[in-house]
Amino acid sequence: MGETIGIGLAVLAGLVSLWAGAREARLQMRLGRYGLYAEGVVVDQEHTSADDYSTPVIEFTDRQGRPVRFRPAATGTGLALGTHVPVAYLPERPESARVFTRKYRLSRIVGLFFGGMLFLGVAVGCVLTR
């Protein structure tokens, strides 16, 4: 019974991870086609007590002249305070902003797809060795 629950949870985690990767890939494609570009600046570093890394807080000005802040998904990205980075965002949703360099665009998608395949692989391995 416990093994079945574990396999089910691994499958669920794998599918959720693949879904999140597909969703991020879709957003990245929309940003590439319809996104507006701005220059962002790292204005803060947030630290959590449970993590050794910091998460940069990036601020940019949208086309209405409003300041928008966001946190990239990846922590420990090596973005120091004051660093200027290219940002892309959807005009109707400035909070959808992403650091728009190849490294930052691909790292989240690859990580989510890899994690999804890893969880599904573990589930398949457990089923085959029963």
Phi, psi and omega in degrees: 000313181295325179293321179297319178295318178298317178296317179299318179293322178295318178297315180299314179298320178297315181292320178296319179295316177296320178298315180295322177295318178295321179295317178295319179298319179296316178298318180298321177294319178296320178296321179295324182275312190245358186287154173260151185246144179212169174258124178258159178230136175286115185253349182200163174232119179264131179246139172249147183294334182273357186232141178278347184262164175245154177251123180288147173252122185250136179238140174216169178252126180281179186291345174272001179085009180271139176285138179233133177245144175209164178243124176296154182295326184276135174261164179062039186277355179078018177268109182279160176305137179087354180292135177265132181225147174286139182233141172237143179211156176279136185302325182276349182218076181301336179290353177276010186301146176222147170295125191254063169240158183304316182302311184283331178291319186273331188300317181291316181297312180298316180299316180293317178294319179297315178299318178298316180293324179297311179298316179294324177296318177298317179298315179297317178300319178295319180294319183288335181263009179291000000 
